[in-house]
Amino acid sequence: MYKKFAFILIIIFLVWIWKDYKKIDTGFLNQSSITYSYDNLNNNFIKKVHGFINSTYENFLYNNSDKHKDYWKVEDKSKRDNLPNFKILKSDKNFTKSITELKNTGTNWYRSHGNNSSNRFSSLKKINKNNAKDLDVAWTFEHKGFLNDIQANPIVVNGIIYTPITGGYIAAIDGTNGNLIWKSKQYGNFVAKRGLLYYQSNINDEPPKLFFSNRERLICINALDGKPVKTFGKEGKIRTGLNVLTPVIYKNNIIIVTWDHAVEVYDLTNGNKKWKLKYKKDINTRVGGKKFINDGYNPWGGISLDDKRGILYFTTGNPHYYFDGTQRPGNNPGSNSIIAVDLNKKKKIWSFQETSHDIWNSDIPSPPILTSISFNNKKIDIVLAPTKRANTLMLDRVSGKPIFDFRYRKAPTSKIKGEKTSNYQPFLELPEPFGRNEFFYDDLWSYDSEKLESIKNQYKDHNFGFYNTYELNKKNLQYNFNGGAEWMGASVNHKSGVMYVTSNNIPWETSVDQIEDKTTEIPSYSSNFQRALDDKGFPIIRPPWGTISAINLNTGKIIWQVPFGEYEELSKMGNEITGTENFGGVTGSEGDVLFATGTLDKKFYVFDSINGNILYSKIMPFIGSSPPTTYSINGKQYIIVHSTGGKSLETGYPDLVQTGNKIISFTLN
């Protein structure tokens, strides 16, 4: 009796465990609907049991297998030394002829970043290089009682602004005076994190809709009153993989890309799931006794759509964990990449990686941009992305092949046990890099000669250089942890083929430390990082620290580059304008002007797009936190900017950054 009862309890316990490991997710085209994984676990007790069994097995493999034990040796430098210093992925110059004539965004701004090409460039000209000096504040919207930075580019349709606002709401605002028309229910601070989409169907009497992501939900609300569209999913929402990006619409489908490493396609009308496609291959193996880490690779910058060809493009993040790649040997394909998916054939057609086996946090955070350029007297369709490494990836939209020869340089080996670095990393000549991606000792700088000597002494023993690797008990100096380019991406003029991009040149002090663990001989590591600033909060390297660059995409050459942002204290000392770290972005227009924000000086700027000269600037209450949007109502042009501070900047400059709650509108007097 008791044995039978005990047996039944054991069976129930095993079934309980089995169910917690199991996840059912129908709709995948290239993965089983049922998966079993530690990542599926919800019960903390089972997680602890799993962790104990896993660590026991790790130690067993390490102690009883030469293969797993030898894995933790330092990689052989001599093998790398014998390789050629450079290799080149040649451009075959047989590119896809353009079939579209893309136009810059006009009066209405239906999707964040302007449209499905994400080029964030306006055709409006009422505000231009001749009259930009006459700009002034038209109105200010304040959401009282709430503070948080907004990182979404607002959209505007028929004079109404639709945007997330502080406190986790979506709002409709009158574009002429800043009056609130309606405010949605509260969704939380991740609502429409990277933007939103306006859609008007051709069905009679059907109201326009707004679509946006909210972590594990895709939301649809009525654009007339902000209320959920009850016919979409369950009360206006459907459950998805975690996502933060602006959706796109294609053939009565609404499409997102999620942190489940999947393209997810839903019915535009009712939200029913149609199909999902994994863009990253799962790896189930052990290295050095430990499980292969297959996390990261997340899309968080943006997605774009070639409507004519039905090809979806998105950029991906770095593999986990930051500077420790010991549990993910190989190039980690699919990370740090631009990926193209054919929506009609329902398959991934190509993937192009920038940094391979990333141990520098060099993800690609900016949205891909679709445009056309002139090449060998032929108009060709391309996709591009500015990167943290200050490179511009320019690829044929159909084949994924680089437009210019893609040059690689031999990279250093690691001094960390178990790390298996890539032999080569990108070292581009064209397009010309728009910022620094290799630290040199001569980069050290200060406004004060005595302070400079102290800085040089402080950092003389640090490691630095081209894709420099890490060493225990020694720190690195590196660029690019927070850009080059960041999630704001760039603004591209479809007519001229010129890209305008904001960038950071900020030094970071980084290191890898070994974690003390007396229960095992298998090493594990932690990543450490902070901005390298002097005692007054200034970067320790020669300026500029923030820039705006104009790049001719037809030739890959930089047209001009100017500092972006100012430290008045340094200017008053007689220093040239230094630029500052920035997280706001630039939006261009055919009036030969660029609207830009995000600098530590809290200013909204207007630049001459022909030469980079400043035409106008205005101090705002808080730092601009997202790219500006420009629109027209009754023939009058406006520019709006979220003035809400910035989490990314606040960690490094707490005395300069405050979180806000305003939207500022500018127009001509």
PyMOL commands that set and color helices and strands:
alter all, ss='L'
color gray80, all
select helices_A, chain A and resi 2-21+38-40+44-64+66-70+77-81+132-134+441-443+449-459+568-572+647-650
alter helices_A, ss='H'
color red, helices_A
select strands_A, chain A and resi 22-24+34-36+86-89+121-122+135-142+155-157+160-165+169-174+180-183+196-199+209-213+215-222+237-243+248-250+253-258+262-267+273-278+286-287+290-291+303-306+311-315+337-342+347-353+369-375+378-386+392-396+406-410+424-426+476-478+490-493+498-504+508-514+525-531+546-552+557-563+582-589+593-599+603-608+614-619+629-633+636-643+662-668
alter strands_A, ss='S'
color yellow, strands_A
deselect
rebuild
show_as cartoon
